[in-house]
Amino acid sequence: GDITSKLIKKKIPKKAKLLTNQNAIIGGLHFAKEVFRLIDKKIKFIIKRKEGSFVKKGNVIAIIKGDVKKILIGERVALNFIGHISGVATKTNKFVKLVKKKNCKICCTRKTIPNLRIVQKYAVKLGGGINHRFNLSDQYLIKDNHVASFDIKTLVNLAIRNKKRKKITVEVDSLLQLNKILGLKFN
């Protein structure tokens, strides 16, 4: 717990404004609101900007009203959610803009911080990216380590036979590998 904020013994009503410190895609406001709700249901967290919208440095993104001690207790966790989600969304959006005219999509990995996969994939979507598989059972992803252990064409044929509406993705390292699987019915 926040032992420093616990030094404040009196209930002191305060109003705090959350301002952006840089241009960004804003995200995590609903997470922050939930942080304060869990600490004290009397805290009012008023969202001033739409989740996933572009904000400029100095914009007010939320107003918090309530007991200052309770606000201080939740402040760091709430700001960590906003900072992390906004950071991932903003960086994703930069990549999305770079490939917009190239018929490409920016897709995230499932390699995320432990216990934050849902949060990070949410942030990628806010930034205009798309989510790849959530876990190893969502789709077949035949990678170099699989191909190093087994024949690529055999692996793809096995995936096709067992697919049960699962998507099949194959990473190839050479034209030889590509030629081995060209013409197979993935769909």
N, C-alpha and C positions, 0 to 999 in steps of 0.2 A: 504494500500500500504506500501511499504518498504521505510519509511521516511529516514532511515540511508543511503541507496544507492542513494537516491535523492540528498544527499549532494555533490556527485561527479558531477561537472558541465561540465567538458570537456569530449569529446569523446576520450577514450583511448582504442586502439585495444589490446586485450589480447587473449592468448590461455590458456585454462585450461584443465587439464586431470582429468577424474573421475577414481579413483582407488578404488578397493574393499578393505574393511578393515577386511574381513574374507572369508573363503571358503563358497561358496553359489551357489544356482541355481539363475542365474541373470534374472531379469524380470523388466519390466516397462520402458525399454529404449525408446520405441516408445511413451509412455506417456510423458516422459521427453522431447523428441524431439519436441513434440507438444506444450509443455509449452513454450519453447523458441521461437517456430515459432509464437505463439500468441503474445509474447512480442515484438519480432523484427524479421521480415522475413529475415533480413540480417545475423542473427546469424547462423553459421554453426554448426550443431550437428552431429558429425561423429561417428557412432556406430562401435565399435571395436570387440564386442563379440556377438555371436548369442543369441537372446532371448531364454531363457529356457535352456541355456547351463550351465555346471558346470564351475565356475571360482574359482581361488585360490586367497588367500589374496595377495594384491599388484598388481593384474592384472589391466591393463588399460581397462576400459569397454567403454569409450567414450572420445572424444575430442571435446571441445567447443571453437569456435573462434568467436569473435565479440567484440562489445563495452562492456567494463568491467562493466559499470553501469547496462546495460541491463542483462548481465550474472548474476550479483549479485541479481538483482530483481527476476529472475526466479529460482535461485539456490535452495532455500529451498523447493519450491513446487516440482521441478523436483526430488530432492533427496528424498523427502517424498514418491513420487510415486515409485521410484526405491527401496527404503528401505522397504516399506510396501509389495510390490508385490514380491520382492526377499525373504523377510522373510516368507511370506505365502508359496511360492513355495518351499523354502528350508525345512521348517518344514513338509510340505506335503510329500516331497520326502523322508524324513527320515522314515515316517510311511509306505510309499509305499515299501521301501526297506525291512522293517521289516516283511511285510506280503507276499512278492513276491512269496515265495515257499509254501504258505499255501492256494492257490486258493482263495484269498480274494482280495477285492478292497477297496481302500480308497475313500470315498465319502464325499463330503461337504454338509453342511446344507444350508438352505436359510436364516438362522439367521445370518445376516451380519450387518456391520456398515451401518446406513442409507445413502442412495445414493451411496454406494460403492459396491453393490452386484455384478454388472458386473465385476468390477475390481477384487474383491476377488475371484470370481468363475474362472476368467481368470487365476489368480495366482495358484489356485489349479490345474488346467489343466497343467500349465507349470511344476508343481512339479510331474506330473504323476498321479494325482488323477482324479476322475471323478466327474462330476456335478450331483447332485440330482436335484430335482425339483427347478425351478426358483421362482415360486410363488404357491399359494394355488390352482390355477386352472390347473396346469400342470398334476397332477395325483391325484388319490385317495390315501390318507395316513390315514388309520384307526388306531388311536392311543389309548392309555389308557383312555384319557379323553372322547373319543367318546364311548368306550366300557363301561365306568362307567355310561354313560347316556342312553345306548341302548344295546340291545342284539347283540353280535358280529356276529353271523351267519346271522341275519336279515340285519345288516349293509353291510356285504360282498355281500349278494344276491342283495341288492339294488344297490350297486356299480356295480356289474356285469351287471344288467339290464340297467343301465344308462351309461355304460363306454364309449361308442363312441370313441374307439381307445385310451382311456386313460389307463395308467398303474395303477394297483391296488397293493398297499403295505399294509400289515397288521402287526402291532406290537402285539405280544402276550406276556403275562406275565406268563403264566402257560401252562402245558400240557393239562389241561382241555380246555382252550381257543383254543389251537391248534387242539385238537381232534374235536371241534365243527365245524371247517372250513375245515378240511382235506377232500379232494375229491371234493370240489367245483371247478368249472371251471373258474379260473382267466383269462386264456388266451383267 
